[in-house]
């Protein structure tokens, strides 16, 4: 069936415009004037005047945690939450699941588990850990979108970090087949030299992961990319002091990109009360003035994109009773909320929905080579989000689709409501009742599909 979506506002390329979006066989076939004629028998969809048609978001940093830690999240709950938040494609991180995705066998286990549980499209990162450089090309050939490494302890014994030489070795291998290395950029020796966090004081936790740990690690990544030619990406950058390093590397032609996250763009350390371990993440949420520099870096292109880094866990692992930042698991759950969080903050700073879509859809799709999504364009997959930017809601954790009702955004008012999400030209039915699963509709993506 042909479908025509008519809207007074749509983000098309680098502008908002009124239009009629024509869809057939899951792809956009034309973008015409609002009152253009429809094919005979076409399904007509008319958006309300307060709604804007956006491309479906592409979130390239999600910890689904299945198999092995499905009580933390899982493909059914994660993809349902993503759909409710306007995300139509996510790329799953290789750790927190058991086994970690560090060889082809583990990748196949994860694909088998995910196959009949996904509501949206899902792809997978591979992992670069000590001892697996011989596995990297096979993982790439099997279709992962790149390889994640840590330069400091990951929090999980089964996913150890790389030292400087091991990182260079991995870069040389990955550069040899044109792959991508994505890096949790905190320097292990710098963190090891700090007083370990313990107790309820957020400032003590913040001091245990100083900005210099990020800048030293980013400097190592830049030098490694210069030496090897490997394409690299900095994950969840929180330290604004590292931005000049990144800008200079880009100006010199180093093949490097970087992301930040909704929590670094909306929250700030001065507001975090002692014992509030639901705010713990690594790298940490820093000061308000640091946050504003991150926004400026998005505006000038030093930072390329915004991703959720959705990293959930069970409530008991957050140590709410003791409020001990040293013992609590670090991670922020925001997969369903990312668009509204970012829009709430972006509009206060004069940014537009065009900007938000570039940061959360176009640039993320480009990062992983998904050239048929992340934009509303002829030929693209009709993954779409119907968004009411002037509507508002209050976050009640128990109403979210995340498996566990743990979020630092509890009882916050946010601007912008996702009213509907379309996957390949069909609307997804995602209710606010987290006990109900819509019929699986998504697909498992591989990099090979885009060669």
N, C-alpha and C positions, 0 to 999 in steps of 0.2 A: 504494500500500500504506500502511495505517496502521502507524505505529511507536510503541511505548511504551518509554520509557527509565525504568527504576526505579533510584532512587538514595537512599541513606541521607543524603546531603548534597548540596544544591544551593543555589547563590546565586540566590534569587528575591527581587527587589526589594531591600529593605534588611535581609534576614535570610537565615540558612541554615536549611534545612528538609529533611526527607525528603519525597519526592514521586514521583509517576509523571507524566512529561511525555509528553503525547500529541501526535503529529505526523502531519499529512496534507498532501500537496501542498506540502511544503517549509516549512510554517508550523506553529507551535504552536497546537493547537486546544483544549487543556485542560491544567490542572495539578491533578492529583487527589492523594488520599492514596496512600501508597506501595503499599498492597495493594488498590487499587481494581481493578475489573474492566476487562479489555481488550476492545476490539471483536473480533468473530469474525475469525479469520485474521490478526490483527495480528502484526507482527514484534516480538518481545520482546527487549529489551536490558537486562541486569542488570549494573549497575556493581559493582565490588568494594568491600568495606567501606572500603578506604583511598583511594578515589577520590571526588572532588567534581566535580559537573557545574557548569561555569561558562558564561556567555555567551561566544561567540566574541569575541575582542578586535578593536577597531577602531583601527588605527594610522594617524593622520592626518599623519604626517611621515616619509616614506620617499623616498629618492633611488634610483630604479631605474636611471637613467642610460642607458636605451635609447630611441631609437637614438643612435648616434654614439659612445657610450663603453660599449658592451655588454661590452667586456673588463673593465670595472669591476664590472658586475653584470648586469642584464637581467631581463625579466619572468618567464622560466621559472625561473631560480634564485631570484629574490627572492620570488616567490609560493610556491614550494616551501618555502623557509626560513620564510616567514611561517606557512604551514600547520603545519609541524613545531613551531612555537612557540605555537600556539593562536590565531593571528591569522587571522580570516576575511574582513576587509575592510581594504584599505589605500588611502590617497590619495597619489598620486605627485607629487613636487615638480617644478616647471617647469624647473629648471636641472640642469646636468650632462649632460643629453641634448643632442643636436645634431639639429635646431634646438631652442632653448628654446621653451617653450610660451607665447609672447607674442602669438600671433595665432591665428585659427581654422585657418589652413592648417597650422600646426605642430601644433595639437591633433589634427587629422585624421591627420597622419602618425603621431603617437604612438599613436592609437587603432588604426590599421591594423596597426602593428607588434605591438601588445599582444594583438590580438583572439584569436589562436589559441595563445597561450602562457601564459595565466594559469590558475593552479590555484585561486585564490580570487577574490573580487570586488575590482575595482580602479576607483577614480575618479581624477580629475585636478584639480590646482590650475592656475590660470593665473598669468602673471607680470605685474607692474607694473614697467616699466623706463622710462627717459627716452625720450620720443618715441612711446609707444604708448597714451596715454589714449583715443584714438579707437577702439582695438581692444577696450577692456575690456568694454563692454556687449555686443558681439558674442560675445566669449568666454563671458560670463555666459549669454547666450541659447543658446549651444551646449552649456552644461551643466557648466562648471567649477564647483568648490565655493567659489571665492574666489581671491584674488590675493596672490602673495608679492612683497614688496620687500625690498631691503637699504638700510640707511642708511650702510653702509661698503662697501669693495671686497669683492666676493663671492669673489675668487680666480679668477674667470673673466672675461676681457675681454668675452665675448659677453653677459654679464649684469651690466650696470653698475648702480650704486646710484642711488637718488633723493636729491636734496638736499632741504632743508626745504620749499622752495616746491613742488617737484615732488611731494613726498609729499602736501601739502595739496591740490594739483590732483587727484591720484589719489583722495584721500578724497572730494572733492566729487563726482566722477564716480560713484564706487562707492556713495556714500550715495544718489545720485539713483535708483538701481535696487535699493536694499536689499541690496547685496552685503557682502562681508567682506574686509578687508585684513589679511593676516598679515605680521608684520614681524620680520626679523632685526634685533634692536634693539641694535646697537653703533654709537656715534657716530663717523663717519668722521674729522672733524677731530681728535677726541681721540686716535684711534689713530694718525693721521698725525704727531702731535706726540711720539709715543714713540720710543725707540730701537728700530729694527727688530730682530726676533729673529735670531740667527745662532749656530750652534754647538750643542753638546750639552746645555747646561744648561737644565733645565725651568724653573727660576726666572726665567731671562732671558725665556723665552717667556711665562710668566705675567705678568711685569712689562710686557710689550709690549701686553697687552690688559687694562688695569686695570678694576676694578669701576666706576669713574666713567664709563667708556665706555658701559656698559649703562644706568646710571641716567640719564645725560643723554639717551640715545636714547629710553628709556621715557618720560621727561618730555615729550619732543617729541611722541611718539605720543599721549600722554594729552591734551595741549593741542590737538592736531589733531582728536582725536575730540570734544573739547568744542566746538570751533568748527564742525565740519562735521556732527556727528551720525553719522559713519560708525562702523559696528561694526568693532572692531579686536581682534586677537589677538597676544599677544607670544609669539614662538617661543623654544624652548630657553633659558628663563631660568636663568642660573647664579649670578648675584650676589644673595645674600640681602639685601644692603644696599638693593636696589631694592624690596623687598617692601612697606615702608611707603607708598611712592608708589602702588603698585598697589592696596593695601588702601584708601587714602584715595580714589582715583579710583572704585573700586567703590562705596564708601559714598556718594559724591556722585552716583551714577547714571550714570557714564560707561559706555558700552557696551563694556567691555573684559574679556577673559579672558586667561589665560596658562597655559603648559605648562612642564614641566621634563622631564628625561630620565633613564633608568636610570643613565647614567654619572655624572651629577651627584649622584645619590642613593646611589651605592655606592662610587665611587672618591674619592680625595682627594689633593691635591697633595703632601702630605708623604711619600707612599709611592712617588711616581713617580721612578724612577732617571734620571739623566742619560743621554741617548741613546735613551730609550724612546719613540720617536716614534709607536708604535702608540697612545699615550695622547693624541696631539695632536687637539684639536677646537677650534672657535670658536663661541661663547665658550669659554674654557678651563675645565678641571676645577680647582676652587679648594680651599681648605683644609677640614679635617675639621669645624671649627666652623661654617663656611658650610654644609656639607652638612646638619648637624643643623637649621639654621634653615629649610632648604628642606623638610625633613620636617614641621616644625611648620606651615609655610605650607600644605602639603597637608591637614593635619589640620584647620586652621581655615578652609579654603576660599579663602584668598588665591590659591593656585595651584589650577587647575581640573583638570588632567589630566597624564598621563604618556604620552609618545610616544617612539619609538626614536630619531628623527633618524638612521636608518640611512644612513650616508654612506660607502660603501666605495670602494676604489680597488685598483689592482694593487700587489703588494708592492714593486716598485721605486719607486713614487711615495712610499712611506713613508720612503725613504732610510735603511734599516736599517744599511747599511754605514757611512755617515758619522754617523748619529744626529743630523743637523742639523735642529733644530726650525724653523729659518727656511725651509729648502728643502722639508721634507716636506709632503705633502698633509694637510690637517686633516679628520678625520672618524672616527667610531667605527662599527664594524659590530656590531650587536647584535639584528637583527631577529628571529632565531630564539630569542634568549636572554632577551628583555625580561621576560617573565612570571616566569621563575625568578629573575632578578636582583632584580627589585622585591620578589618574595615573600620572598626570603632576607633582605633588609634590613627589609621591613615587619614581619615577624613578630617580629624582635628588638626592635622598638619598640612592640609591643603592638597593631599594626594587624591587621585581619582580612582574609579573602578578600573580604568584602563591600566593604571599603574599596578593595582593589586593583581589583576589577571596576568600581567607580564611576570610578576614576581612569583605567583603561585601556580601558574599553568603553563604559559609559554616558555619561560626559562627553564623550568624543571623538566618539561618534555624535551627540550633541546639538550639538556644535560645528558640524558640517557638515550638520545637518538630516536625518540618516538615522534617521528615527523608528521604523523597523521592525527595528532591530537594536541590539546592545549590552546587551540585557537578556533575561532569560528571562521571558516574559510571553505571555499569550494574544494571538494575532494577530501576534506577532513572527515573523520568519524564524527557522527552526530552525538557526541558526549557533551551534555549541556546542563546548566544550572539555572533555575529560575529563582532570582534573588530579589527580595524586597529591602532595599538599602535603608529606607527610612522607618521601617518597622523595628521593634525592639523586643527583647525578652530577658527574663531573669534565669540564670543557670541554676537548675535544681539537679544535682548529680544523679539522683535516682531515676530521672527521666531520660538520661543519656543512654545510648546503646553500648557504651563501653561496658565490658564485663564487670568491672568493679567501680563503684561510685566514689572514686577518689579523684579530686581535681582542685587545684588552687583557685579556680574560678567560681567556686560554689557561692551562690547568692549574689553574683555580680550581674549588673545590667549590661547587656551588649546590644549594639546596633547591628541591624541586618539579619534577616530571617531567610533561610533556604526553604522555599515553598515546594520545590520539586526538583528532582534530578533525573536526567534522561541518559540512558546508556545505549549507544548505537541506535538512536532514533526511537527508543521506546521508553516510556516513563517507568521509573522504579517505584514500587509501592513500599515505602518505609514509614512505619507508624512510630509514634512516640512510646509505644509499649515495647520495652526491651525483651519481653518474653516471646515475642512473635518474630519469626524469621520469614522474610519474603522468599519466594522461590529463587534459588540461585540463578543468576543471569550473567555473571561475568566470565571472563576467560583468563587462562594463564598465558602470560606473554613471555616470549623469549627474544633476546637480541637478534637471533637468527631470522626472525620474522621480518626484520627491517633492513636486511642486507640487500 
